[in-house]
């Protein structure tokens, strides 16, 4: 799923790769694969999560996702705390 991205990223010089940040949105399996690739290549990665949002303003907490933060596990609401999160928090590996 990430073969072309891997090939392109690995073809970059170290200097060029230092300027790369990975951004992704899409279905969960793809986001997991992108996060894994970014982790393997030690690249910063931001993921736009897609969750069902009943109210869209944070009141219902229907879009909560579990993140692994520096302070430990935390539930965050995609509609107000995101939808973009650091891949290392979403899929810590």
KETIVEX-253416 format. One record per atom (N, C-alpha, C, O): atom name; residue in three letters; x, y, z; chain. Coordinates in nm, 3 decimals, decimal comma. Layout:
! residues N
loza / zapa / u / v / w / mardren
CA / ALA / X / Y / Z / A;
...
***
This chain:
! residues 93
loza / zapa / u / v / w / mardren
N / UNK / 0,082 / -0,120 / 0,000 / A;
CA / UNK / 0,000 / 0,000 / 0,000 / A;
C / UNK / 0,086 / 0,126 / 0,000 / A;
O / UNK / 0,044 / 0,228 / -0,054 / A;
N / UNK / 0,203 / 0,120 / 0,058 / A;
CA / UNK / 0,289 / 0,238 / 0,066 / A;
C / UNK / 0,418 / 0,220 / -0,013 / A;
O / UNK / 0,515 / 0,292 / 0,009 / A;
N / UNK / 0,419 / 0,124 / -0,105 / A;
CA / UNK / 0,542 / 0,093 / -0,178 / A;
C / UNK / 0,596 / 0,211 / -0,258 / A;
O / UNK / 0,717 / 0,237 / -0,254 / A;
N / UNK / 0,511 / 0,282 / -0,329 / A;
CA / UNK / 0,558 / 0,397 / -0,407 / A;
C / UNK / 0,610 / 0,509 / -0,318 / A;
O / UNK / 0,713 / 0,570 / -0,348 / A;
N / UNK / 0,541 / 0,535 / -0,209 / A;
CA / UNK / 0,587 / 0,639 / -0,116 / A;
C / UNK / 0,721 / 0,600 / -0,056 / A;
O / UNK / 0,811 / 0,683 / -0,045 / A;
N / UNK / 0,736 / 0,473 / -0,018 / A;
CA / UNK / 0,862 / 0,424 / 0,039 / A;
C / UNK / 0,976 / 0,441 / -0,061 / A;
O / UNK / 1,083 / 0,491 / -0,026 / A;
N / UNK / 0,952 / 0,400 / -0,185 / A;
CA / UNK / 1,056 / 0,410 / -0,288 / A;
C / UNK / 1,098 / 0,555 / -0,310 / A;
O / UNK / 1,216 / 0,585 / -0,319 / A;
N / UNK / 0,998 / 0,644 / -0,317 / A;
CA / UNK / 1,031 / 0,785 / -0,339 / A;
C / UNK / 1,106 / 0,843 / -0,220 / A;
O / UNK / 1,208 / 0,911 / -0,237 / A;
N / UNK / 1,058 / 0,818 / -0,100 / A;
CA / UNK / 1,123 / 0,872 / 0,019 / A;
C / UNK / 1,265 / 0,819 / 0,035 / A;
O / UNK / 1,355 / 0,894 / 0,073 / A;
N / UNK / 1,286 / 0,692 / 0,005 / A;
CA / UNK / 1,420 / 0,636 / 0,017 / A;
C / UNK / 1,514 / 0,686 / -0,092 / A;
O / UNK / 1,636 / 0,677 / -0,077 / A;
N / UNK / 1,459 / 0,737 / -0,201 / A;
CA / UNK / 1,543 / 0,790 / -0,308 / A;
C / UNK / 1,595 / 0,930 / -0,278 / A;
O / UNK / 1,687 / 0,977 / -0,344 / A;
N / UNK / 1,537 / 0,996 / -0,180 / A;
CA / UNK / 1,578 / 1,132 / -0,145 / A;
C / UNK / 1,712 / 1,132 / -0,072 / A;
O / UNK / 1,746 / 1,037 / -0,002 / A;
N / UNK / 1,785 / 1,240 / -0,089 / A;
CA / UNK / 1,907 / 1,257 / -0,010 / A;
C / UNK / 1,867 / 1,286 / 0,133 / A;
O / UNK / 1,753 / 1,323 / 0,160 / A;
N / UNK / 1,960 / 1,268 / 0,226 / A;
CA / UNK / 1,931 / 1,296 / 0,367 / A;
C / UNK / 1,888 / 1,441 / 0,385 / A;
O / UNK / 1,799 / 1,470 / 0,464 / A;
N / UNK / 1,950 / 1,532 / 0,311 / A;
CA / UNK / 1,915 / 1,674 / 0,322 / A;
C / UNK / 1,772 / 1,699 / 0,273 / A;
O / UNK / 1,697 / 1,772 / 0,337 / A;
N / UNK / 1,736 / 1,638 / 0,162 / A;
CA / UNK / 1,600 / 1,656 / 0,109 / A;
C / UNK / 1,497 / 1,591 / 0,201 / A;
O / UNK / 1,391 / 1,648 / 0,224 / A;
N / UNK / 1,528 / 1,473 / 0,254 / A;
CA / UNK / 1,434 / 1,404 / 0,342 / A;
C / UNK / 1,413 / 1,482 / 0,472 / A;
O / UNK / 1,307 / 1,470 / 0,533 / A;
N / UNK / 1,509 / 1,560 / 0,514 / A;
CA / UNK / 1,495 / 1,640 / 0,636 / A;
C / UNK / 1,385 / 1,745 / 0,623 / A;
O / UNK / 1,334 / 1,794 / 0,723 / A;
N / UNK / 1,349 / 1,779 / 0,500 / A;
CA / UNK / 1,244 / 1,879 / 0,476 / A;
C / UNK / 1,107 / 1,816 / 0,455 / A;
O / UNK / 1,010 / 1,888 / 0,428 / A;
N / UNK / 1,097 / 1,685 / 0,467 / A;
CA / UNK / 0,972 / 1,613 / 0,439 / A;
C / UNK / 0,888 / 1,596 / 0,565 / A;
O / UNK / 0,939 / 1,561 / 0,671 / A;
N / UNK / 0,759 / 1,620 / 0,550 / A;
CA / UNK / 0,662 / 1,586 / 0,652 / A;
C / UNK / 0,550 / 1,510 / 0,582 / A;
O / UNK / 0,502 / 1,553 / 0,477 / A;
N / UNK / 0,507 / 1,399 / 0,640 / A;
CA / UNK / 0,404 / 1,316 / 0,580 / A;
C / UNK / 0,268 / 1,360 / 0,633 / A;
O / UNK / 0,249 / 1,377 / 0,754 / A;
N / UNK / 0,173 / 1,378 / 0,541 / A;
CA / UNK / 0,036 / 1,414 / 0,576 / A;
C / UNK / -0,056 / 1,313 / 0,509 / A;
O / UNK / -0,037 / 1,279 / 0,392 / A;
N / UNK / -0,155 / 1,263 / 0,582 / A;
CA / UNK / -0,244 / 1,162 / 0,523 / A;
C / UNK / -0,385 / 1,172 / 0,578 / A;
O / UNK / -0,406 / 1,211 / 0,693 / A;
N / UNK / -0,480 / 1,136 / 0,493 / A;
CA / UNK / -0,619 / 1,117 / 0,533 / A;
C / UNK / -0,670 / 0,996 / 0,458 / A;
O / UNK / -0,616 / 0,960 / 0,353 / A;
N / UNK / -0,772 / 0,934 / 0,511 / A;
CA / UNK / -0,827 / 0,818 / 0,443 / A;
C / UNK / -0,870 / 0,711 / 0,540 / A;
O / UNK / -0,884 / 0,737 / 0,660 / A;
N / UNK / -0,890 / 0,589 / 0,489 / A;
CA / UNK / -0,938 / 0,480 / 0,574 / A;
C / UNK / -0,832 / 0,436 / 0,675 / A;
O / UNK / -0,712 / 0,454 / 0,653 / A;
N / UNK / -0,877 / 0,379 / 0,785 / A;
CA / UNK / -0,790 / 0,339 / 0,895 / A;
C / UNK / -0,673 / 0,251 / 0,852 / A;
O / UNK / -0,561 / 0,279 / 0,895 / A;
N / UNK / -0,691 / 0,146 / 0,771 / A;
CA / UNK / -0,576 / 0,064 / 0,734 / A;
C / UNK / -0,467 / 0,143 / 0,661 / A;
O / UNK / -0,348 / 0,119 / 0,679 / A;
N / UNK / -0,509 / 0,238 / 0,577 / A;
CA / UNK / -0,411 / 0,320 / 0,507 / A;
C / UNK / -0,337 / 0,411 / 0,605 / A;
O / UNK / -0,215 / 0,427 / 0,595 / A;
N / UNK / -0,410 / 0,471 / 0,698 / A;
CA / UNK / -0,346 / 0,558 / 0,796 / A;
C / UNK / -0,245 / 0,481 / 0,879 / A;
O / UNK / -0,137 / 0,532 / 0,908 / A;
N / UNK / -0,279 / 0,359 / 0,918 / A;
CA / UNK / -0,185 / 0,275 / 0,993 / A;
C / UNK / -0,059 / 0,248 / 0,912 / A;
O / UNK / 0,052 / 0,254 / 0,965 / A;
N / UNK / -0,076 / 0,217 / 0,785 / A;
CA / UNK / 0,039 / 0,189 / 0,699 / A;
C / UNK / 0,127 / 0,313 / 0,680 / A;
O / UNK / 0,249 / 0,303 / 0,682 / A;
N / UNK / 0,065 / 0,427 / 0,661 / A;
CA / UNK / 0,140 / 0,552 / 0,645 / A;
C / UNK / 0,215 / 0,586 / 0,774 / A;
O / UNK / 0,331 / 0,625 / 0,769 / A;
N / UNK / 0,149 / 0,570 / 0,887 / A;
CA / UNK / 0,214 / 0,598 / 1,016 / A;
C / UNK / 0,334 / 0,505 / 1,037 / A;
O / UNK / 0,438 / 0,549 / 1,085 / A;
N / UNK / 0,319 / 0,379 / 1,001 / A;
CA / UNK / 0,429 / 0,283 / 1,014 / A;
C / UNK / 0,546 / 0,322 / 0,925 / A;
O / UNK / 0,661 / 0,318 / 0,969 / A;
N / UNK / 0,519 / 0,361 / 0,802 / A;
CA / UNK / 0,624 / 0,404 / 0,711 / A;
C / UNK / 0,697 / 0,527 / 0,765 / A;
O / UNK / 0,820 / 0,531 / 0,765 / A;
N / UNK / 0,622 / 0,624 / 0,811 / A;
CA / UNK / 0,683 / 0,746 / 0,866 / A;
C / UNK / 0,769 / 0,713 / 0,988 / A;
O / UNK / 0,877 / 0,770 / 1,005 / A;
N / UNK / 0,722 / 0,622 / 1,072 / A;
CA / UNK / 0,798 / 0,583 / 1,191 / A;
C / UNK / 0,928 / 0,513 / 1,149 / A;
O / UNK / 1,034 / 0,541 / 1,205 / A;
N / UNK / 0,920 / 0,423 / 1,051 / A;
CA / UNK / 1,039 / 0,351 / 1,004 / A;
C / UNK / 1,143 / 0,446 / 0,947 / A;
O / UNK / 1,263 / 0,424 / 0,965 / A;
N / UNK / 1,098 / 0,551 / 0,878 / A;
CA / UNK / 1,191 / 0,645 / 0,816 / A;
C / UNK / 1,217 / 0,767 / 0,904 / A;
O / UNK / 1,285 / 0,861 / 0,862 / A;
N / UNK / 1,164 / 0,765 / 1,025 / A;
CA / UNK / 1,183 / 0,873 / 1,122 / A;
C / UNK / 1,140 / 1,010 / 1,066 / A;
O / UNK / 1,214 / 1,108 / 1,074 / A;
N / UNK / 1,021 / 1,012 / 1,008 / A;
CA / UNK / 0,966 / 1,135 / 0,951 / A;
C / UNK / 0,847 / 1,181 / 1,034 / A;
O / UNK / 0,771 / 1,099 / 1,084 / A;
N / UNK / 0,831 / 1,313 / 1,049 / A;
CA / UNK / 0,710 / 1,362 / 1,115 / A;
C / UNK / 0,589 / 1,329 / 1,030 / A;
O / UNK / 0,594 / 1,334 / 0,907 / A;
N / UNK / 0,479 / 1,296 / 1,096 / A;
CA / UNK / 0,360 / 1,254 / 1,023 / A;
C / UNK / 0,234 / 1,303 / 1,095 / A;
O / UNK / 0,219 / 1,285 / 1,216 / A;
N / UNK / 0,146 / 1,364 / 1,020 / A;
CA / UNK / 0,018 / 1,411 / 1,071 / A;
C / UNK / -0,093 / 1,334 / 0,999 / A;
O / UNK / -0,090 / 1,318 / 0,877 / A;
N / UNK / -0,191 / 1,287 / 1,076 / A;
CA / UNK / -0,303 / 1,212 / 1,021 / A;
C / UNK / -0,435 / 1,284 / 1,045 / A;
O / UNK / -0,461 / 1,329 / 1,157 / A;
N / UNK / -0,516 / 1,295 / 0,942 / A;
CA / UNK / -0,651 / 1,350 / 0,956 / A;
C / UNK / -0,745 / 1,231 / 0,975 / A;
O / UNK / -0,768 / 1,153 / 0,882 / A;
N / UNK / -0,800 / 1,217 / 1,095 / A;
CA / UNK / -0,885 / 1,104 / 1,127 / A;
C / UNK / -1,028 / 1,129 / 1,083 / A;
O / UNK / -1,077 / 1,242 / 1,083 / A;
N / UNK / -1,093 / 1,019 / 1,046 / A;
CA / UNK / -1,234 / 1,025 / 1,008 / A;
C / UNK / -1,313 / 0,942 / 1,107 / A;
O / UNK / -1,295 / 0,821 / 1,116 / A;
N / UNK / -1,400 / 1,006 / 1,181 / A;
CA / UNK / -1,485 / 0,939 / 1,279 / A;
C / UNK / -1,627 / 0,989 / 1,262 / A;
O / UNK / -1,650 / 1,099 / 1,212 / A;
N / UNK / -1,723 / 0,907 / 1,303 / A;
CA / UNK / -1,862 / 0,952 / 1,303 / A;
C / UNK / -1,877 / 1,064 / 1,406 / A;
O / UNK / -1,832 / 1,050 / 1,520 / A;
N / UNK / -1,939 / 1,174 / 1,366 / A;
CA / UNK / -1,957 / 1,288 / 1,455 / A;
C / UNK / -2,106 / 1,319 / 1,462 / A;
O / UNK / -2,166 / 1,367 / 1,366 / A;
N / UNK / -2,165 / 1,291 / 1,576 / A;
CA / UNK / -2,308 / 1,314 / 1,592 / A;
C / UNK / -2,339 / 1,463 / 1,604 / A;
O / UNK / -2,430 / 1,514 / 1,538 / A;
N / UNK / -2,264 / 1,534 / 1,688 / A;
CA / UNK / -2,296 / 1,675 / 1,710 / A;
C / UNK / -2,196 / 1,769 / 1,644 / A;
O / UNK / -2,233 / 1,880 / 1,604 / A;
N / UNK / -2,070 / 1,728 / 1,632 / A;
CA / UNK / -1,968 / 1,810 / 1,568 / A;
C / UNK / -1,915 / 1,924 / 1,654 / A;
O / UNK / -1,835 / 2,004 / 1,606 / A;
N / UNK / -1,959 / 1,934 / 1,781 / A;
CA / UNK / -1,911 / 2,042 / 1,868 / A;
C / UNK / -1,852 / 1,989 / 1,999 / A;
O / UNK / -1,820 / 2,068 / 2,088 / A;
N / UNK / -1,838 / 1,858 / 2,011 / A;
CA / UNK / -1,773 / 1,800 / 2,128 / A;
C / UNK / -1,864 / 1,762 / 2,242 / A;
O / UNK / -1,817 / 1,706 / 2,342 / A;
N / UNK / -1,991 / 1,789 / 2,232 / A;
CA / UNK / -2,083 / 1,761 / 2,342 / A;
C / UNK / -2,117 / 1,614 / 2,358 / A;
O / UNK / -2,136 / 1,568 / 2,471 / A;
N / UNK / -2,126 / 1,542 / 2,251 / A;
CA / UNK / -2,173 / 1,403 / 2,261 / A;
C / UNK / -2,059 / 1,304 / 2,287 / A;
O / UNK / -2,084 / 1,193 / 2,334 / A;
N / UNK / -1,936 / 1,342 / 2,257 / A;
CA / UNK / -1,818 / 1,256 / 2,274 / A;
C / UNK / -1,828 / 1,129 / 2,190 / A;
O / UNK / -1,767 / 1,027 / 2,224 / A;
N / UNK / -1,904 / 1,133 / 2,082 / A;
CA / UNK / -1,919 / 1,016 / 1,995 / A;
C / UNK / -1,800 / 0,991 / 1,905 / A;
O / UNK / -1,789 / 0,883 / 1,847 / A;
N / UNK / -1,711 / 1,088 / 1,894 / A;
CA / UNK / -1,597 / 1,074 / 1,803 / A;
C / UNK / -1,465 / 1,057 / 1,878 / A;
O / UNK / -1,358 / 1,085 / 1,823 / A;
N / UNK / -1,472 / 1,012 / 2,002 / A;
CA / UNK / -1,350 / 0,995 / 2,082 / A;
C / UNK / -1,257 / 0,891 / 2,019 / A;
O / UNK / -1,302 / 0,790 / 1,965 / A;
N / UNK / -1,127 / 0,919 / 2,028 / A;
CA / UNK / -1,023 / 0,824 / 1,989 / A;
C / UNK / -0,921 / 0,817 / 2,101 / A;
O / UNK / -0,896 / 0,916 / 2,170 / A;
N / UNK / -0,862 / 0,700 / 2,118 / A;
CA / UNK / -0,760 / 0,682 / 2,221 / A;
C / UNK / -0,625 / 0,719 / 2,162 / A;
O / UNK / -0,584 / 0,664 / 2,060 / A;
N / UNK / -0,555 / 0,813 / 2,227 / A;
CA / UNK / -0,422 / 0,855 / 2,186 / A;
C / UNK / -0,322 / 0,822 / 2,296 / A;
O / UNK / -0,357 / 0,817 / 2,414 / A;
N / UNK / -0,200 / 0,800 / 2,256 / A;
CA / UNK / -0,091 / 0,778 / 2,351 / A;
C / UNK / -0,010 / 0,907 / 2,358 / A;
O / UNK / 0,076 / 0,931 / 2,274 / A;
N / UNK / -0,037 / 0,989 / 2,458 / A;
CA / UNK / 0,029 / 1,118 / 2,471 / A;
C / UNK / 0,150 / 1,106 / 2,563 / A;
O / UNK / 0,174 / 1,001 / 2,623 / A;
N / UNK / 0,227 / 1,213 / 2,574 / A;
CA / UNK / 0,343 / 1,216 / 2,662 / A;
C / UNK / 0,301 / 1,194 / 2,808 / A;
O / UNK / 0,380 / 1,146 / 2,889 / A;
N / UNK / 0,177 / 1,230 / 2,841 / A;
CA / UNK / 0,125 / 1,213 / 2,977 / A;
C / UNK / 0,052 / 1,080 / 2,996 / A;
O / UNK / -0,008 / 1,057 / 3,101 / A;
N / UNK / 0,057 / 0,993 / 2,896 / A;
CA / UNK / -0,011 / 0,865 / 2,904 / A;
C / UNK / -0,133 / 0,861 / 2,813 / A;
O / UNK / -0,157 / 0,956 / 2,738 / A;
N / UNK / -0,209 / 0,752 / 2,819 / A;
CA / UNK / -0,327 / 0,739 / 2,732 / A;
C / UNK / -0,429 / 0,849 / 2,760 / A;
O / UNK / -0,450 / 0,889 / 2,874 / A;
N / UNK / -0,491 / 0,898 / 2,653 / A;
CA / UNK / -0,591 / 1,004 / 2,666 / A;
C / UNK / -0,696 / 0,988 / 2,557 / A;
O / UNK / -0,664 / 0,955 / 2,443 / A;
N / UNK / -0,819 / 1,012 / 2,593 / A;
CA / UNK / -0,928 / 1,014 / 2,495 / A;
C / UNK / -0,940 / 1,157 / 2,441 / A;
O / UNK / -0,949 / 1,252 / 2,518 / A;
N / UNK / -0,939 / 1,170 / 2,310 / A;
CA / UNK / -0,954 / 1,301 / 2,245 / A;
C / UNK / -1,072 / 1,296 / 2,149 / A;
O / UNK / -1,101 / 1,193 / 2,090 / A;
N / UNK / -1,138 / 1,410 / 2,135 / A;
CA / UNK / -1,253 / 1,421 / 2,045 / A;
C / UNK / -1,204 / 1,468 / 1,908 / A;
O / UNK / -1,140 / 1,573 / 1,896 / A;
N / UNK / -1,234 / 1,391 / 1,805 / A;
CA / UNK / -1,188 / 1,425 / 1,671 / A;
C / UNK / -1,246 / 1,559 / 1,627 / A;
O / UNK / -1,178 / 1,637 / 1,560 / A;
N / UNK / -1,371 / 1,586 / 1,662 / A;
CA / UNK / -1,437 / 1,708 / 1,613 / A;
C / UNK / -1,379 / 1,837 / 1,670 / A;
O / UNK / -1,379 / 1,938 / 1,601 / A;
N / UNK / -1,330 / 1,837 / 1,791 / A;
CA / UNK / -1,279 / 1,962 / 1,849 / A;
C / UNK / -1,130 / 1,957 / 1,882 / A;
O / UNK / -1,064 / 2,061 / 1,880 / A;
N / UNK / -1,075 / 1,841 / 1,912 / A;
CA / UNK / -0,932 / 1,829 / 1,941 / A;
C / UNK / -0,853 / 1,801 / 1,814 / A;
O / UNK / -0,730 / 1,814 / 1,814 / A;
N / UNK / -0,919 / 1,764 / 1,709 / A;
CA / UNK / -0,856 / 1,730 / 1,581 / A;
C / UNK / -0,926 / 1,805 / 1,470 / A;
O / UNK / -0,968 / 1,919 / 1,489 / A;
N / UNK / -0,938 / 1,746 / 1,357 / A;
CA / UNK / -0,926 / 1,605 / 1,326 / A;
C / UNK / -0,783 / 1,560 / 1,299 / A;
O / UNK / -0,759 / 1,440 / 1,278 / A;
N / UNK / -0,686 / 1,653 / 1,297 / A;
CA / UNK / -0,548 / 1,617 / 1,265 / A;
C / UNK / -0,471 / 1,591 / 1,394 / A;
O / UNK / -0,472 / 1,671 / 1,487 / A;
N / UNK / -0,404 / 1,475 / 1,397 / A;
CA / UNK / -0,325 / 1,434 / 1,512 / A;
C / UNK / -0,189 / 1,384 / 1,467 / A;
O / UNK / -0,172 / 1,341 / 1,353 / A;
N / UNK / -0,092 / 1,389 / 1,558 / A;
CA / UNK / 0,041 / 1,333 / 1,531 / A;
C / UNK / 0,029 / 1,181 / 1,522 / A;
O / UNK / -0,031 / 1,118 / 1,609 / A;
N / UNK / 0,084 / 1,124 / 1,418 / A;
CA / UNK / 0,074 / 0,979 / 1,395 / A;
C / UNK / 0,131 / 0,898 / 1,510 / A;
O / UNK / 0,082 / 0,788 / 1,537 / A;
N / UNK / 0,234 / 0,949 / 1,578 / A;
CA / UNK / 0,293 / 0,874 / 1,690 / A;
C / UNK / 0,197 / 0,863 / 1,807 / A;
O / UNK / 0,210 / 0,771 / 1,888 / A;
N / UNK / 0,102 / 0,953 / 1,818 / A;
CA / UNK / 0,001 / 0,945 / 1,923 / A;
C / UNK / -0,112 / 0,850 / 1,886 / A;
O / UNK / -0,168 / 0,783 / 1,972 / A;
N / UNK / -0,145 / 0,843 / 1,757 / A;
CA / UNK / -0,256 / 0,761 / 1,710 / A;
C / UNK / -0,213 / 0,615 / 1,699 / A;
O / UNK / -0,283 / 0,526 / 1,746 / A;
N / UNK / -0,097 / 0,591 / 1,637 / A;
CA / UNK / -0,043 / 0,456 / 1,617 / A;
C / UNK / 0,099 / 0,454 / 1,669 / A;
O / UNK / 0,194 / 0,467 / 1,592 / A;
N / UNK / 0,114 / 0,438 / 1,801 / A;
CA / UNK / 0,248 / 0,448 / 1,862 / A;
C / UNK / 0,345 / 0,339 / 1,822 / A;
O / UNK / 0,465 / 0,351 / 1,847 / A;
N / UNK / 0,296 / 0,234 / 1,762 / A;
CA / UNK / 0,386 / 0,128 / 1,714 / A;
C / UNK / 0,412 / 0,029 / 1,817 / A;
O / UNK / 0,485 / -0,067 / 1,793 / A;
***
